[in-house]
Amino acid sequence: MYCPFCRHPDSRVIDSRTSDDGLSIRRRRQCPECGRRFSTTETSSLNVIKRSGVVEPFSREKVVSGVRKACQGRPVTDSDLALLAQKVEESIRQTGASQIEANEIGLSILTPLRELDEVAYLRFASVYQAFDSLEDFDAAIGQLRAEHEAGHDPASATTEA
């Protein structure tokens, strides 16, 4: 780490602390050459490879803005969306990859969005998975229904029928 004051190519770490969110480390450093102190913040990088091949840093805000459109008119709060974006980032970071394709981010959004709101999930999936016909929607709805029926108590399933 170069000293920002004298450009000496080395520094000594005096103190390290984890940030409140646990995603970064703040280090207090001292230059052995000029003796001045400075702080650095270290984070693990997570980059997204877009379809065009462009690489950019992962952004929770982009996840929220993409999902917000699907949640329009639904009973979903901003804090729900922030929590969803956090879950998505955590699941991606758990893979250990430093670069991930945009397609993988879309896939990692689907499961927590389905848990949050099924209508928003269908809206997002219809765009993300490029539904072309009513049959695509019908298949997705059929899958949701099958999962609901499988998750219900068999006794209640027979009384509903």
N, CA, C and O of each residue as an XYZ file, in Angstrom:
644
protein
N       0.850     -1.177      0.000
C       0.000      0.000      0.000
C       0.894      1.238      0.000
O       1.693      1.434      0.915
N       0.757      2.048     -1.005
C       1.556      3.274     -1.097
C       1.047      4.314     -0.101
O      -0.158      4.467      0.100
N       1.988      5.023      0.515
C       1.649      6.135      1.397
C       1.069      7.261      0.531
O       1.685      7.641     -0.465
N      -0.117      7.808      0.895
C      -0.698      8.876      0.076
C       0.048     10.211      0.212
O      -0.202     11.144     -0.552
N       0.956     10.297      1.178
C       1.670     11.543      1.414
C       3.041     11.567      0.740
O       3.372     12.526      0.043
N       3.837     10.521      0.944
C       5.198     10.519      0.379
C       5.407      9.465     -0.703
O       6.492      9.365     -1.275
N       4.363      8.677     -0.986
C       4.392      7.632     -2.017
C       5.352      6.489     -1.708
O       5.732      5.747     -2.614
N       5.751      6.333     -0.446
C       6.583      5.195     -0.045
C       5.771      3.921     -0.302
O       4.582      3.877      0.014
N       6.405      2.872     -0.878
C       5.645      1.698     -1.316
C       5.232      0.734     -0.200
O       4.758     -0.364     -0.494
N       5.398      1.107      1.053
C       5.053      0.192      2.135
C       4.386      0.965      3.255
O       4.566      2.176      3.381
N       3.612      0.256      4.067
C       3.005      0.842      5.257
C       2.794     -0.262      6.280
O       2.812     -1.448      5.950
N       2.597      0.142      7.512
C       2.410     -0.813      8.606
C       0.992     -0.661      9.134
O       0.536      0.458      9.371
N       0.287     -1.776      9.322
C      -1.072     -1.746      9.848
C      -1.003     -1.582     11.358
O      -0.351     -2.360     12.054
N      -1.694     -0.546     11.853
C      -1.721     -0.262     13.292
C      -2.974     -0.843     13.930
O      -2.929     -1.361     15.045
N      -4.101     -0.753     13.212
C      -5.382     -1.196     13.763
C      -6.283     -1.670     12.630
O      -6.271     -1.090     11.544
N      -7.066     -2.724     12.875
C      -8.040     -3.231     11.900
C      -9.382     -3.418     12.583
O      -9.459     -3.942     13.695
N     -10.445     -2.983     11.903
C     -11.797     -3.160     12.438
C     -12.737     -3.523     11.306
O     -12.607     -3.033     10.185
N     -13.686     -4.391     11.619
C     -14.705     -4.767     10.654
C     -15.788     -3.694     10.648
O     -16.147     -3.159     11.697
N     -16.305     -3.386      9.465
C     -17.373     -2.392      9.368
C     -18.654     -2.938      9.987
O     -18.753     -4.128     10.286
N     -19.626     -2.062     10.175
C     -20.886     -2.462     10.807
C     -21.606     -3.553     10.022
O     -22.190     -4.461     10.614
N     -21.567     -3.470      8.696
C     -22.264     -4.474      7.891
C     -21.450     -5.742      7.678
O     -21.956     -6.717      7.123
N     -20.192     -5.738      8.113
C     -19.343     -6.923      8.002
C     -18.803     -7.183      6.616
O     -18.188     -8.223      6.382
N     -19.018     -6.262      5.687
C     -18.582     -6.482      4.307
C     -17.245     -5.823      3.989
O     -16.708     -6.012      2.897
N     -16.709     -5.059      4.921
C     -15.431     -4.406      4.665
C     -14.624     -4.317      5.958
O     -15.147     -4.498      7.058
N     -13.329     -4.031      5.788
C     -12.420     -3.882      6.921
C     -11.767     -2.509      6.821
O     -11.247     -2.127      5.772
N     -11.802     -1.785      7.915
C     -11.140     -0.482      7.979
C      -9.796     -0.695      8.652
O      -9.729     -1.248      9.750
N      -8.732     -0.264      8.003
C      -7.384     -0.416      8.561
C      -6.767      0.962      8.765
O      -6.847      1.828      7.894
N      -6.163      1.145      9.905
C      -5.380      2.352     10.191
C      -3.929      1.979      9.933
O      -3.433      0.997     10.485
N      -3.248      2.754      9.101
C      -1.880      2.437      8.684
C      -0.940      3.590      9.018
O      -1.355      4.736      9.190
N       0.367      3.233      9.105
C       1.403      4.249      9.321
C       2.550      3.995      8.350
O       2.990      2.861      8.161
N       3.019      5.071      7.745
C       4.121      4.988      6.795
C       5.442      4.945      7.571
O       5.677      5.803      8.422
N       6.318      3.949      7.291
C       7.605      3.885      7.989
C       8.582      4.980      7.533
O       9.564      5.268      8.217
N       8.306      5.576      6.389
C       9.203      6.604      5.852
C       8.915      7.978      6.449
O       9.809      8.608      7.013
N       7.660      8.450      6.327
C       7.344      9.807      6.806
C       6.641      9.811      8.154
O       6.522     10.864      8.781
N       6.163      8.633      8.622
C       5.534      8.525      9.928
C       4.074      8.955      9.974
O       3.444      8.864     11.028
N       3.527      9.415      8.874
C       2.136      9.868      8.868
C       1.186      8.674      8.818
O       1.522      7.597      8.326
N      -0.020      8.913      9.352
C      -1.029      7.852      9.423
C      -2.162      8.128      8.445
O      -2.472      9.277      8.129
N      -2.772      7.039      7.973
C      -3.909      7.142      7.063
C      -4.768      5.892      7.202
O      -4.321      4.872      7.727
N      -5.996      5.985      6.731
C      -6.943      4.868      6.817
C      -7.234      4.312      5.435
O      -7.233      5.038      4.441
N      -7.484      3.014      5.392
C      -7.910      2.365      4.161
C      -9.139      1.519      4.467
O      -9.347      1.097      5.604
N      -9.939      1.280      3.455
C     -11.088      0.397      3.573
C     -10.908     -0.708      2.550
O     -10.702     -0.442      1.366
N     -10.985     -1.932      3.004
C     -10.804     -3.080      2.126
C     -12.115     -3.833      1.998
O     -12.783     -4.118      2.992
N     -12.474     -4.151      0.768
C     -13.651     -4.963      0.497
C     -13.279     -6.044     -0.504
O     -12.352     -5.884     -1.299
N     -14.008     -7.133     -0.452
C     -13.799     -8.155     -1.474
C     -14.571     -7.720     -2.712
O     -15.714     -7.272     -2.616
N     -13.956     -7.852     -3.846
C     -14.613     -7.385     -5.063
C     -15.501     -8.480     -5.638
O     -15.183     -9.668     -5.569
N     -16.603     -8.055     -6.196
C     -17.523     -8.941     -6.890
C     -17.923     -8.221     -8.162
O     -18.576     -7.179     -8.116
N     -17.532     -8.775     -9.291
C     -17.790     -8.139    -10.574
C     -18.800     -8.933    -11.374
O     -18.868    -10.158    -11.278
N     -19.585     -8.214    -12.168
C     -20.616     -8.810    -13.004
C     -20.170     -8.730    -14.457
O     -19.769     -7.671    -14.940
N     -20.245     -9.861    -15.142
C     -19.953     -9.901    -16.575
C     -21.294     -9.794    -17.289
O     -22.106    -10.719    -17.247
N     -21.515     -8.674    -17.936
C     -22.780     -8.442    -18.625
C     -22.810     -9.199    -19.945
O     -21.780     -9.682    -20.416
N     -23.983     -9.300    -20.535
C     -24.135    -10.037    -21.799
C     -23.252     -9.471    -22.898
O     -22.797    -10.202    -23.778
N     -23.011     -8.164    -22.843
C     -22.181     -7.509    -23.864
C     -20.690     -7.784    -23.656
O     -19.872     -7.445    -24.511
N     -20.334     -8.398    -22.518
C     -18.935     -8.665    -22.210
C     -18.320     -7.626    -21.298
O     -17.207     -7.818    -20.808
N     -19.023     -6.529    -21.059
C     -18.542     -5.478    -20.166
C     -18.563     -6.001    -18.735
O     -19.497     -6.691    -18.328
N     -17.519     -5.664    -17.975
C     -17.428     -6.065    -16.576
C     -17.631     -4.834    -15.710
O     -17.007     -3.795    -15.927
N     -18.528     -4.965    -14.708
C     -18.776     -3.855    -13.791
C     -18.984     -4.407    -12.386
O     -19.300     -5.586    -12.230
N     -18.811     -3.569    -11.355
C     -18.995     -4.030     -9.980
C     -20.455     -4.414     -9.708
O     -21.378     -3.811    -10.255
N     -20.644     -5.419     -8.861
C     -21.985     -5.821     -8.438
C     -22.638     -4.667     -7.698
O     -21.978     -3.950     -6.946
N     -23.936     -4.488     -7.911
C     -24.672     -3.408     -7.270
C     -26.006     -3.925     -6.742
O     -26.844     -4.409     -7.504
N     -26.190     -3.815     -5.429
C     -27.490     -4.180     -4.854
C     -28.581     -3.274     -5.401
O     -29.718     -3.702     -5.597
N     -28.223     -2.016     -5.646
C     -29.208     -1.057     -6.148
C     -29.772     -1.501     -7.494
O     -30.955     -1.296     -7.767
N     -28.934     -2.110     -8.340
C     -29.418     -2.589     -9.634
C     -30.361     -3.775     -9.456
O     -31.335     -3.916    -10.196
N     -30.073     -4.621     -8.479
C     -30.972     -5.737     -8.185
C     -32.324     -5.179     -7.745
O     -33.369     -5.611     -8.231
N     -32.295     -4.214     -6.818
C     -33.538     -3.623     -6.310
C     -34.323     -2.952     -7.429
O     -35.536     -3.140     -7.531
N     -33.649     -2.172     -8.270
C     -34.377     -1.467     -9.330
C     -34.981     -2.440    -10.342
O     -36.076     -2.195    -10.849
N     -34.292     -3.530    -10.640
C     -34.830     -4.523    -11.562
C     -36.031     -5.246    -10.996
O     -36.995     -5.519    -11.713
N     -35.979     -5.557     -9.712
C     -37.072     -6.289     -9.076
C     -38.234     -5.340     -8.758
O     -39.392     -5.758     -8.754
N     -37.930     -4.077     -8.495
C     -38.984     -3.100     -8.162
C     -40.030     -3.028     -9.281
O     -41.224     -2.902     -9.007
N     -39.588     -3.108    -10.522
C     -40.522     -3.046    -11.652
C     -41.507     -4.210    -11.601
O     -42.693     -4.037    -11.882
N     -41.020     -5.384    -11.245
C     -41.887     -6.557    -11.158
C     -42.829     -6.474     -9.963
O     -43.888     -7.102     -9.960
N     -42.448     -5.701     -8.948
C     -43.239     -5.591     -7.719
C     -44.209     -4.411     -7.736
O     -44.909     -4.167     -6.753
N     -44.252     -3.688     -8.836
C     -45.113     -2.516     -8.929
C     -46.568     -2.909     -8.682
O     -47.100     -3.816     -9.323
N     -47.204     -2.206     -7.735
C     -48.596     -2.477     -7.406
C     -48.790     -3.659     -6.481
O     -49.927     -4.032     -6.190
N     -47.719     -4.252     -6.016
C     -47.790     -5.397     -5.106
C     -47.478     -4.936     -3.685
O     -46.857     -3.888     -3.507
N     -47.894     -5.691     -2.674
C     -47.634     -5.288     -1.283
C     -46.194     -5.615     -0.854
O     -45.974     -6.414      0.057
N     -45.233     -4.993     -1.517
C     -43.810     -5.222     -1.244
C     -43.194     -3.879     -0.869
O     -43.339     -2.900     -1.602
N     -42.505     -3.830      0.276
C     -41.918     -2.582      0.754
C     -40.471     -2.441      0.277
O     -39.863     -3.393     -0.213
N     -39.943     -1.234      0.436
C     -38.543     -0.995      0.095
C     -37.618     -1.838      0.967
O     -36.576     -2.301      0.503
N     -37.997     -2.036      2.229
C     -37.151     -2.866      3.098
C     -37.192     -4.334      2.660
O     -36.198     -5.048      2.796
N     -38.333     -4.786      2.135
C     -38.410     -6.148      1.573
C     -37.446     -6.288      0.397
O     -36.753     -7.297      0.267
N     -37.411     -5.260     -0.460
C     -36.520     -5.288     -1.626
C     -35.063     -5.232     -1.206
O     -34.221     -5.908     -1.797
N     -34.753     -4.426     -0.184
C     -33.376     -4.350      0.307
C     -32.937     -5.692      0.878
O     -31.802     -6.118      0.667
N     -33.821     -6.351      1.592
C     -33.509     -7.670      2.157
C     -33.319     -8.704      1.044
O     -32.433     -9.554      1.126
N     -34.148     -8.627      0.012
C     -33.995     -9.528     -1.125
C     -32.641     -9.323     -1.792
O     -31.955    -10.294     -2.113
N     -32.249     -8.062     -2.004
C     -30.956     -7.781     -2.628
C     -29.808     -8.291     -1.763
O     -28.803     -8.776     -2.282
N     -29.957     -8.182     -0.449
C     -28.927     -8.694      0.459
C     -28.828    -10.207      0.344
O     -27.725    -10.752      0.295
N     -29.968    -10.896      0.301
C     -29.967    -12.355      0.150
C     -29.299    -12.774     -1.153
O     -28.530    -13.734     -1.190
N     -29.605    -12.036     -2.227
C     -29.015    -12.345     -3.530
C     -27.499    -12.185     -3.468
O     -26.760    -13.055     -3.927
N     -27.035    -11.065     -2.896
C     -25.589    -10.844     -2.802
C     -24.920    -11.906     -1.941
O     -23.848    -12.400     -2.291
N     -25.538    -12.262     -0.823
C     -24.959    -13.291      0.049
C     -24.874    -14.635     -0.663
O     -23.874    -15.342     -0.537
N     -25.915    -14.991     -1.409
C     -25.882    -16.283     -2.107
C     -24.803    -16.299     -3.190
O     -24.168    -17.326     -3.428
N     -24.603    -15.155     -3.841
C     -23.566    -15.078     -4.873
C     -22.183    -15.134     -4.236
O     -21.301    -15.835     -4.731
N     -21.987    -14.404     -3.147
C     -20.681    -14.400     -2.472
C     -20.336    -15.774     -1.905
O     -19.160    -16.125     -1.805
N     -21.347    -16.549     -1.534
C     -21.100    -17.891     -0.998
C     -20.499    -18.823     -2.044
O     -19.895    -19.837     -1.693
N     -20.653    -18.496     -3.308
C     -20.053    -19.329     -4.352
C     -18.537    -19.175     -4.358
O     -17.825    -20.058     -4.836
N     -18.039    -18.053     -3.828
C     -16.605    -17.820     -3.788
C     -16.043    -17.221     -5.061
O     -14.840    -16.973     -5.152
N     -16.893    -16.988     -6.041
C     -16.429    -16.422     -7.316
C     -16.249    -14.914     -7.179
O     -17.010    -14.250     -6.476
N     -15.246    -14.388     -7.849
C     -15.042    -12.938     -7.846
C     -15.711    -12.290     -9.051
O     -15.900    -11.074     -9.077
N     -16.067    -13.093    -10.048
C     -16.803    -12.614    -11.210
C     -17.970    -13.548    -11.462
O     -17.853    -14.768    -11.346
N     -19.097    -12.950    -11.809
C     -20.291    -13.754    -12.066
C     -21.026    -13.164    -13.260
O     -21.039    -11.948    -13.453
N     -21.630    -14.020    -14.047
C     -22.365    -13.548    -15.211
C     -23.716    -12.994    -14.783
O     -24.317    -13.466    -13.817
N     -24.185    -11.990    -15.510
C     -25.458    -11.336    -15.195
C     -26.600    -12.352    -15.167
O     -27.527    -12.223    -14.368
N     -26.535    -13.345    -16.025
C     -27.545    -14.392    -16.062
C     -27.656    -15.117    -14.722
O     -28.757    -15.450    -14.284
N     -26.524    -15.361    -14.076
C     -26.520    -16.042    -12.776
C     -27.185    -15.188    -11.698
O     -27.831    -15.716    -10.792
N     -27.028    -13.882    -11.798
C     -27.680    -12.995    -10.841
C     -29.191    -13.104    -11.002
O     -29.921    -13.177    -10.014
N     -29.654    -13.114    -12.241
C     -31.087    -13.271    -12.491
C     -31.626    -14.560    -11.912
O     -32.704    -14.579    -11.319
N     -30.879    -15.638    -12.083
C     -31.300    -16.924    -11.520
C     -31.346    -16.889    -10.000
O     -32.231    -17.484     -9.387
N     -30.383    -16.184     -9.387
C     -30.349    -16.125     -7.926
C     -31.438    -15.216     -7.372
O     -31.739    -15.285     -6.180
N     -32.029    -14.376     -8.193
C     -33.143    -13.515     -7.760
C     -34.450    -14.301     -7.703
O     -35.301    -14.018     -6.860
N     -34.619    -15.275     -8.577
C     -35.902    -15.959     -8.719
C     -36.414    -16.603     -7.433
O     -37.579    -16.414     -7.082
N     -35.588    -17.349     -6.732
C     -36.056    -18.059     -5.539
C     -36.491    -17.110     -4.417
O     -37.602    -17.260     -3.910
N     -35.655    -16.130     -4.003
C     -36.140    -15.237     -2.940
C     -37.331    -14.384     -3.380
O     -38.159    -14.017     -2.545
N     -37.434    -14.063     -4.664
C     -38.576    -13.286     -5.143
C     -39.845    -14.127     -5.088
O     -40.912    -13.611     -4.759
N     -39.743    -15.405     -5.404
C     -40.909    -16.297     -5.314
C     -41.405    -16.370     -3.878
O     -42.611    -16.383     -3.631
N     -40.460    -16.420     -2.917
C     -40.838    -16.455     -1.503
C     -41.483    -15.140     -1.068
O     -42.352    -15.129     -0.196
N     -41.058    -14.038     -1.675
C     -41.572    -12.717     -1.303
C     -42.957    -12.470     -1.889
O     -43.868    -12.068     -1.165
N     -43.132    -12.704     -3.188
C     -44.404    -12.422     -3.846
C     -44.469    -13.207     -5.154
O     -43.657    -12.997     -6.055
N     -45.432    -14.104     -5.250
C     -45.503    -14.977     -6.421
C     -45.902    -14.238     -7.696
O     -45.459    -14.605     -8.784
N     -46.726    -13.212     -7.577
C     -47.108    -12.451     -8.769
C     -45.890    -11.700     -9.304
O     -45.641    -11.690    -10.509
N     -45.140    -11.076     -8.409
C     -43.915    -10.384     -8.823
C     -42.929    -11.382     -9.421
O     -42.235    -11.076    -10.390
N     -42.875    -12.572     -8.839
C     -42.004    -13.624     -9.371
C     -42.382    -13.951    -10.815
O     -41.509    -14.048    -11.677
N     -43.688    -14.122    -11.084
C     -44.128    -14.436    -12.446
C     -43.801    -13.299    -13.406
O     -43.395    -13.541    -14.542
N     -43.978    -12.063    -12.953
C     -43.641    -10.920    -13.804
C     -42.153    -10.914    -14.147
O     -41.770    -10.757    -15.306
N     -41.319    -11.088    -13.111
C     -39.871    -11.064    -13.320
C     -39.445    -12.234    -14.208
O     -38.658    -12.062    -15.139
N     -39.972    -13.420    -13.911
C     -39.609    -14.613    -14.681
C     -40.049    -14.475    -16.131
O     -39.359    -14.950    -17.033
N     -41.182    -13.836    -16.366
C     -41.667    -13.703    -17.742
C     -40.717    -12.868    -18.587
O     -40.541    -13.135    -19.776
N     -40.103    -11.855    -17.975
C     -39.139    -11.041    -18.705
C     -37.783    -11.732    -18.730
O     -37.147    -11.842    -19.778
N     -37.347    -12.199    -17.557
C     -36.017    -12.785    -17.439
C     -35.875    -14.054    -18.273
O     -34.855    -14.269    -18.928
N     -36.906    -14.889    -18.240
C     -36.842    -16.151    -18.977
C     -37.496    -16.043    -20.350
O     -37.682    -17.050    -21.033
N     -37.846    -14.825    -20.752
C     -38.370    -14.522    -22.088
C     -39.553    -15.411    -22.459
O     -39.507    -16.148    -23.444
N     -40.625    -15.328    -21.644
C     -41.838    -16.063    -21.986
C     -42.334    -15.555    -23.334
O     -42.420    -14.348    -23.561
N     -42.660    -16.491    -24.229
C     -43.105    -16.137    -25.569
C     -44.601    -16.320    -25.773
O     -45.188    -15.738    -26.686
N     -45.215    -17.132    -24.918
C     -46.610    -17.479    -25.171
C     -47.356    -17.690    -23.859
O     -46.768    -17.699    -22.778
N     -48.662    -17.857    -23.987
C     -49.484    -18.165    -22.817
C     -49.090    -19.509    -22.213
O     -49.226    -19.716    -21.008
N     -48.605    -20.417    -23.048
C     -48.191    -21.726    -22.543
C     -47.022    -21.592    -21.563
O     -46.932    -22.346    -20.594
N     -46.131    -20.633    -21.818
C     -45.014    -20.409    -20.899
C     -45.540    -19.956    -19.535
O     -45.087    -20.435    -18.496
N     -46.505    -19.021    -19.552
C     -47.109    -18.569    -18.296
C     -47.850    -19.713    -17.619
O     -47.745    -19.901    -16.407
N     -48.602    -20.478    -18.412
C     -49.372    -21.595    -17.876
C     -48.459    -22.623    -17.213
O     -48.786    -23.155    -16.152
N     -47.318    -22.902    -17.837
C     -46.373    -23.869    -17.263
C     -45.803    -23.354    -15.950
O     -45.663    -24.116    -14.994
N     -45.470    -22.055    -15.894
C     -44.928    -21.477    -14.662
C     -45.967    -21.476    -13.552
O     -45.652    -21.784    -12.402
N     -47.201    -21.132    -13.891
C     -48.277    -21.149    -12.890
C     -48.554    -22.577    -12.440
O     -48.781    -22.821    -11.255
N     -48.536    -23.516    -13.372
C     -48.734    -24.928    -13.016
C     -47.671    -25.431    -12.061
O     -47.959    -26.201    -11.145
N     -46.438    -24.993    -12.278
C     -45.357    -25.391    -11.377
C     -45.571    -24.813     -9.980
O     -45.354    -25.502     -8.983
N     -45.997    -23.545     -9.904
C     -46.286    -22.938     -8.604
C     -47.427    -23.670     -7.901
O     -47.360    -23.924     -6.699
N     -48.469    -24.005     -8.652
C     -49.600    -24.733     -8.057
C     -49.160    -26.095     -7.533
O     -49.548    -26.498     -6.437
N     -48.356    -26.797     -8.311
C     -47.882    -28.119     -7.892
C     -47.054    -28.017     -6.612
O     -47.157    -28.868     -5.729
N     -46.237    -26.974     -6.519
C     -45.435    -26.788     -5.306
C     -46.317    -26.458     -4.111
O     -46.052    -26.919     -3.001
N     -47.369    -25.661     -4.327
C     -48.306    -25.356     -3.240
C     -49.003    -26.616     -2.756
O     -49.120    -26.846     -1.552
N     -49.467    -27.435     -3.699
C     -50.166    -28.660     -3.328
C     -49.234    -29.632     -2.623
O     -49.649    -30.313     -1.685
N     -48.007    -29.705     -3.051
C     -47.039    -30.600     -2.414
C     -46.692    -30.111     -1.014
O     -46.371    -30.911     -0.135
N     -46.755    -28.805     -0.805
C     -46.421    -28.233      0.504
C     -47.553    -28.290      1.506
O     -47.328    -28.125      2.705
N     -48.786    -28.523      1.028
C     -49.928    -28.580      1.930
C     -50.088    -29.961      2.533
O     -49.609    -30.950      1.979
N     -50.767    -30.025      3.678
C     -51.105    -31.276      4.344
C     -52.049    -32.054      3.433
O     -53.017    -31.477      2.937
N     -51.803    -33.349      3.193
C     -52.680    -34.131      2.305
C     -54.136    -34.120      2.755
O     -55.030    -34.175      1.910
N     -54.402    -34.053      4.038
C     -55.788    -34.043      4.530
C     -56.482    -32.759      4.097
O     -57.647    -32.788      3.700
N     -55.777    -31.628      4.170
C     -56.396    -30.368      3.755
C     -56.526    -30.298      2.245
O     -57.411    -29.609      1.738
N     -55.677    -30.986      1.521
C     -55.750    -31.002      0.062
C     -57.003    -31.729     -0.390
O     -57.609    -31.347     -1.390
N     -57.412    -32.796      0.346
C     -58.613    -33.534     -0.045
C     -59.863    -32.756      0.318
O     -60.862    -32.863     -0.394
N     -59.854    -31.970      1.404
C     -61.045    -31.196      1.761
C     -61.221    -30.008      0.836
O     -62.342    -29.533      0.650
N     -60.104    -29.503      0.233
C     -60.214    -28.376     -0.684
C     -60.746    -28.811     -2.037
O     -61.355    -28.007     -2.744
N     -60.532    -30.067     -2.416
C     -60.896    -30.525     -3.759
C     -62.347    -30.789     -3.915
O     -62.791    -31.180     -4.995
